[in-house]
Amino acid sequence: MDRRDVANWIAHYEHAWRSPGTRELEALFTPGALYSQGPYAEPVEGLEAIGRMWEAERSGPDEHFTMTSALVALDEDVAVARIEVHYHDSGDTWRDLWVMRFDADGLCTAFEEWPIAPPAH
């Protein structure tokens, strides 16, 4: 993986989040991928479980948000990115760190999200 590969993967992730259904997950994750929604969260395993989690977590493919990302670190098959998501309907902005491990084909084998909630109003 190089910086461009990781940036493309993150862009594809955002596109998949904005798309109806979960078919695009196959182009992002290995069949047995682990996906953790927080540093202490129990990961879900496999495309089917990741798909169920996505459908439960998102408002839908028409959710109004703006997402930006910046690669923080890349060491062979592991990347860390800073993600910022501004939700237009609520006005909230979340900041996350994503830790991603990739296989030789550029599919994610392990994804760990460190979400930082906006301050309470």
Contacts in CASP RR format, 6 or more apart in sequence:
PFRMAT RR
TARGET T0000
AUTHOR 0000-0000-0000
METHOD contacts of the structure
MODEL  1
MDRRDVANWIAHYEHAWRSPGTRELEALFTPGALYSQGPYAEPVEGLEAI
GRMWEAERSGPDEHFTMTSALVALDEDVAVARIEVHYHDSGDTWRDLWVM
RFDADGLCTAFEEWPIAPPAH
1 9 0 8 1.000
1 74 0 8 1.000
1 76 0 8 1.000
1 77 0 8 1.000
1 79 0 8 1.000
1 102 0 8 1.000
1 106 0 8 1.000
2 74 0 8 1.000
3 71 0 8 1.000
3 74 0 8 1.000
5 102 0 8 1.000
5 106 0 8 1.000
6 71 0 8 1.000
6 74 0 8 1.000
6 79 0 8 1.000
6 81 0 8 1.000
6 100 0 8 1.000
7 69 0 8 1.000
7 71 0 8 1.000
9 28 0 8 1.000
9 100 0 8 1.000
9 102 0 8 1.000
9 106 0 8 1.000
9 108 0 8 1.000
10 69 0 8 1.000
10 81 0 8 1.000
10 83 0 8 1.000
10 98 0 8 1.000
12 24 0 8 1.000
12 27 0 8 1.000
12 28 0 8 1.000
13 28 0 8 1.000
14 67 0 8 1.000
15 24 0 8 1.000
16 22 0 8 1.000
16 24 0 8 1.000
16 25 0 8 1.000
16 27 0 8 1.000
16 28 0 8 1.000
17 54 0 8 1.000
17 58 0 8 1.000
17 61 0 8 1.000
17 63 0 8 1.000
18 61 0 8 1.000
18 63 0 8 1.000
19 61 0 8 1.000
20 60 0 8 1.000
20 61 0 8 1.000
21 55 0 8 1.000
21 61 0 8 1.000
22 47 0 8 1.000
22 50 0 8 1.000
22 51 0 8 1.000
22 54 0 8 1.000
22 55 0 8 1.000
25 47 0 8 1.000
25 50 0 8 1.000
25 51 0 8 1.000
25 54 0 8 1.000
26 47 0 8 1.000
27 107 0 8 1.000
28 107 0 8 1.000
28 108 0 8 1.000
29 35 0 8 1.000
29 46 0 8 1.000
29 47 0 8 1.000
29 50 0 8 1.000
29 107 0 8 1.000
29 108 0 8 1.000
29 109 0 8 1.000
29 111 0 8 1.000
30 103 0 8 1.000
30 107 0 8 1.000
30 108 0 8 1.000
30 109 0 8 1.000
31 46 0 8 1.000
31 47 0 8 1.000
32 45 0 8 1.000
32 46 0 8 1.000
32 47 0 8 1.000
32 109 0 8 1.000
33 45 0 8 1.000
33 46 0 8 1.000
33 47 0 8 1.000
33 50 0 8 1.000
33 107 0 8 1.000
33 108 0 8 1.000
33 109 0 8 1.000
33 110 0 8 1.000
33 111 0 8 1.000
34 43 0 8 1.000
34 44 0 8 1.000
34 45 0 8 1.000
34 46 0 8 1.000
34 109 0 8 1.000
34 110 0 8 1.000
34 111 0 8 1.000
35 43 0 8 1.000
35 44 0 8 1.000
35 45 0 8 1.000
35 46 0 8 1.000
35 49 0 8 1.000
35 50 0 8 1.000
35 53 0 8 1.000
35 110 0 8 1.000
35 111 0 8 1.000
36 42 0 8 1.000
36 43 0 8 1.000
36 44 0 8 1.000
36 110 0 8 1.000
36 111 0 8 1.000
36 112 0 8 1.000
36 113 0 8 1.000
37 53 0 8 1.000
37 57 0 8 1.000
37 113 0 8 1.000
37 115 0 8 1.000
38 112 0 8 1.000
38 113 0 8 1.000
38 114 0 8 1.000
38 115 0 8 1.000
39 112 0 8 1.000
39 114 0 8 1.000
43 110 0 8 1.000
43 112 0 8 1.000
44 50 0 8 1.000
44 52 0 8 1.000
44 53 0 8 1.000
63 87 0 8 1.000
63 89 0 8 1.000
64 87 0 8 1.000
64 88 0 8 1.000
64 89 0 8 1.000
65 85 0 8 1.000
65 86 0 8 1.000
65 87 0 8 1.000
65 88 0 8 1.000
66 85 0 8 1.000
66 86 0 8 1.000
66 88 0 8 1.000
67 83 0 8 1.000
67 84 0 8 1.000
67 85 0 8 1.000
67 86 0 8 1.000
68 83 0 8 1.000
68 84 0 8 1.000
69 81 0 8 1.000
69 82 0 8 1.000
69 83 0 8 1.000
69 84 0 8 1.000
70 81 0 8 1.000
70 82 0 8 1.000
71 79 0 8 1.000
71 80 0 8 1.000
71 81 0 8 1.000
72 80 0 8 1.000
72 81 0 8 1.000
72 82 0 8 1.000
72 97 0 8 1.000
73 79 0 8 1.000
73 80 0 8 1.000
74 80 0 8 1.000
77 101 0 8 1.000
77 102 0 8 1.000
77 103 0 8 1.000
78 99 0 8 1.000
78 100 0 8 1.000
78 101 0 8 1.000
78 102 0 8 1.000
79 98 0 8 1.000
79 99 0 8 1.000
79 100 0 8 1.000
79 102 0 8 1.000
80 97 0 8 1.000
80 98 0 8 1.000
80 99 0 8 1.000
80 100 0 8 1.000
81 97 0 8 1.000
81 98 0 8 1.000
81 100 0 8 1.000
82 95 0 8 1.000
82 96 0 8 1.000
82 97 0 8 1.000
83 95 0 8 1.000
83 96 0 8 1.000
83 97 0 8 1.000
83 98 0 8 1.000
84 93 0 8 1.000
84 94 0 8 1.000
84 95 0 8 1.000
84 96 0 8 1.000
85 93 0 8 1.000
85 94 0 8 1.000
85 96 0 8 1.000
86 92 0 8 1.000
86 93 0 8 1.000
87 93 0 8 1.000
87 94 0 8 1.000
92 118 0 8 1.000
93 118 0 8 1.000
94 115 0 8 1.000
94 116 0 8 1.000
94 117 0 8 1.000
94 118 0 8 1.000
95 116 0 8 1.000
96 113 0 8 1.000
96 114 0 8 1.000
96 115 0 8 1.000
96 116 0 8 1.000
97 113 0 8 1.000
97 114 0 8 1.000
97 116 0 8 1.000
98 111 0 8 1.000
98 112 0 8 1.000
98 113 0 8 1.000
98 114 0 8 1.000
99 110 0 8 1.000
99 111 0 8 1.000
99 112 0 8 1.000
99 113 0 8 1.000
99 114 0 8 1.000
100 108 0 8 1.000
100 110 0 8 1.000
100 111 0 8 1.000
100 112 0 8 1.000
101 108 0 8 1.000
101 109 0 8 1.000
101 110 0 8 1.000
101 111 0 8 1.000
102 108 0 8 1.000
102 109 0 8 1.000
103 109 0 8 1.000
END
